[in-house]
Amino acid sequence: MTNPSLLILAGDGIGPEVMAEVRKIIDWFGANRGLSFDVSEDLVGGAAYDAHGTPLTDATMEKAQEVDAVLLGAVGGPKYDVLDFAVKPERGLLRLRKEMDLYSNLRPAQCFDALADFSSLKKDIVAGLDIMIVRELTSGVYFGEPRGVFKEGNERVGVNTQRYTESEIARVARSAFELAKRRNNKLCSMEKANVMESGILWRDVVQEVHDAEYPDVELSHMYADAGAMQLVRAPKQFDVIVTDNLFGDLLSDAAAMLTGSLGMLPSASLGAPMANDRPKALYEPVHGSAPDIAGQGKANPCACILSFAMALRYSFDKGDEADRLEAAVNKVLADGVRTADLMQAENAVPATTSEMGDAVLAALDASL
Ligand code: NAD
């Protein structure tokens, strides 16, 4: 039996700093849980541009297609703002998502008990929150044709096209139903079927997939604007939400803020199953390269660590080990170990990035 393979693309800014902590955790699972990975590392974003003049080389792209999962840190930084659009760091990430065809973007909004005070909502509304937003990532209005700014008579007109095929809707719906089955068996699909034809098709196809393949999952439909209201009014009513690219972009960011800090938010982007039945997969924190704190040991590594927990759960079917890692993070927070982004008292001393990683390791040790 060969070990499952991981490609680490740490990227720019705080990417390498938070990924260094994930490396320690990966090693811990190898040493203590008999869960070893073949880990390779490569460059993406500005770091790849500096070395090769491109934010993602063909060789790295090929590796990403071959491994069981990709772990990405973050890309970008002010140094690269002047670059041509085609070689900007973000293009490396977009190429990965596009060529791996990662159509299902999973964004959990989970409120760790110790951080309930960080939410902009009342504590009792968010305490214990654990929902998952599934956003369609490779189609919809960000990709539909025609698009552009055109001349029409005496003025310009900006055009984007919301376009979804049945198969694009069905595959992301399946991904969401599968997730719901692993969780509390509830899925809410959001669109604007009241005013958009693509929304009518979305609703029809999600219902058809449900009736034919997942009749036991409790399915509801909601208009996305009403869904946005419900998310901030009573978010705990949801389990899994599935929605299109545009609404998912907005709703997942809103839901993320229910839980407090950007430094705590993981994500997964999944594609079609590979020959070994594992989905194509890329795991990354939601945050960017945070140039304002890069190189200072201030970055919170939890978002990246929790992204690895998602990899354990969704790529390697190790839900129990993912639970262990999430519980370790929860314990560290409850014990009061915090990086600066999670501090409230002004005179408290924040933990550094590596102290936070070490505290998670200690909590993992204690879990044995
Ligand atoms: P950002 O997420 O990098 O930072 C926003 C704010 O949150 C900053 O104040 C930062 O210090 C803080 N922050 C972010 N992550 C943190 C962490 N782990 N711990 C503690 N504090 C944290 O967003 P930005 O400032 O808008 O963008 C910076 C760069 O990152 C830009 O070049 C942008 O294009 C890029 N970016 C990349 C990604 C990605 O790689 N997926 C996502 C967003 C932004």
Boltz pocket constraint, residues with backbone or C-beta under 6 A from the ligand:
constraints:
  - pocket:
      binder: B
      contacts: [[A, 14], [A, 18], [A, 73], [A, 74], [A, 75], [A, 76], [A, 77], [A, 78], [A, 90], [A, 93], [A, 262], [A, 263], [A, 264], [A, 284], [A, 285], [A, 286], [A, 287], [A, 288], [A, 289], [A, 290], [A, 291], [A, 292], [A, 293], [A, 298], [A, 299], [A, 300], [A, 301], [A, 303], [A, 341]]
      max_distance: 6.0
